Amino acid sequence: MLTLIVFMNLLVAASVFFLVTALFRAPVDTADESVFQTNVDNVERNTLFEVATLRPFLVPLYQLARRLNVPRFKQHVLHLLLALGNPNQYSPDEYVVVCLVWGIVGGFGLWFGAALVLSGVGPVASIVYVVLGFGVGFFVAYLWLRERALRRLRAISKRLPYTLDLVAMAMDAGATFYEACQSVIQDEPDDPLNQELGILVREIDFGRSRQDALTHLGQRIRVDGLDGIISAALQAEHLGTPLADVLKLQANLLRMRRSMRAERRAGEASVKMLVPMMLILMAVVVVIFAPMIIRVLEGTYLE
């Protein structure tokens, strides 16, 4: 018991130390040039910080989040927000605040639920419940963002080769790359890939070069094969190669790579199925022959 109390005191002291260190640390910069949608689109923010009643409580958490020395996690959150399209226009620090809010709600919710069920909890158990609930709430908020971003990336990856074919066909018909992207966007404006192409078109409208717009597209959307497509497109523009032919070739390569991946996974699935199939076979054998074995054993026992 004494060891547990000492451990909890050390945990509380470490928490206070890291909190004070974070409060007085210089803000960590997580700016990224690929966050260009706020500059090219007049997007209305729809975050918790726009709620006037919550702002006084969120500002201290925001100052804390800015000073947290977790640049890799913030950069990861930024990439997830970009992959999701960032519809609410959260910054990485602001979404860390959202995770902190969910952690606080989870911590006090778990503590309150445990107090109701157990008719009161001790101080040590209260700290354990609060810390555990905070971790669960923080992770749930992060996992919600991650799953939505990955779902959108999978949709973009699935759509990518067909969109490349459409752009290449439009360019074969005499349209420029800019005009081809515009025509593709008009068909399905709500498609995730078309939304990203819309940002690319608006960047060009605002004076960015096609090279910069394509580079920013690769920074926002990190799916398998897109970096190679952008590199090939930039190289084709530098060498004067027809871009439509390059896009067709890259679309065929994406389909070939997808087929090879499907074949590899099918081969791996057959190997992974051996163990459950053997277990099922053993269970079937036991069910069929168990009565005979029991009868034989009972007959031997009776004799």
Secondary structure by P-SEA (a helix, b strand, c coil): caaaaaaaaaaaaaaaaaaaaaaacccccccccccccccccccccccccccccccccaaaaaaaaaacccaaaaaaaaaaaaaacccccccaaaaaaaaaaaaaaaaaaaaaaaaaaaccccaaaaaaaaaaaaaaaaaaaaaaaaaaaaaaaaaaaaaaaaaaaaaaaaaaacccaaaaaaaaaaaccccaaaaaaaaaaaaaaacccaaaaaaaaaaaccccaaaaaaaaaaaaaaacccaaaaaaaaaaaaaaaaaaaaaaaaaaaaaaaaaaaaaaaaaaaaaaaaaaaaaaaaaaaac
